[in-house]
Amino acid sequence: MARWEPGAPERLQKAALELFATRGYEQTTATEIAQSVGLTERTFFRYFSDKREVLFHGQDAFVQAFLTGVDTAPPDAPPLEIVACALQSAASSFPDERRPHSRTRQSVIEQNPALRERESHKLAGLSTTLADALRARGVEDLAATLAAESGATVFGIAFTRWIREGEQRSLADLCADVLRELLILAAQATAARSIP
């Protein structure tokens, strides 16, 4: 019987994403998601507080991947180097075989204002957590905030590029490219200001 198969949360997530993509987020109910994999609505709510959470399940692991990068950065690394380590660590959680799933998920999110707001809140929360981790390493408050906000922005831009149709580069490579561009822009601004 399907009810006793292992991996209920993963099966529910997969089914939900397929239903959201084909029928629409608003038109899909938690009951329909559960029934599509042979489970009950009660089982659905054992794992997820509402259907929105199916799309955002795993947030803790997402943030932890960044924090692992912060923890493994060299002790004397400057703030943006620490952020680079965090970005590389997080990017490793997004192997190429996950790209189609991420594309579909993002497409569902982009079609719903409340889901877009939740996704923005997720990145804002990431910035706050990163800044706190940088401060815990002794980085001054303003530098920690700027580096963390920059890191979240770099990740968001790189992720958007990674899920584009036809994109072949890894998320790690894209994060490195976007961060490099940010550093070039900052260096250019510094050079321009130093010209008398």
PyMOL commands that set and color helices and strands:
alter all, ss='L'
color gray80, all
select helices_A, chain A and resi 2-4+8-23+30-36+41-47+51-56+59-72+79-91+96-110+113-136+141-162+171-194
alter helices_A, ss='H'
color red, helices_A
deselect
rebuild
show_as cartoon
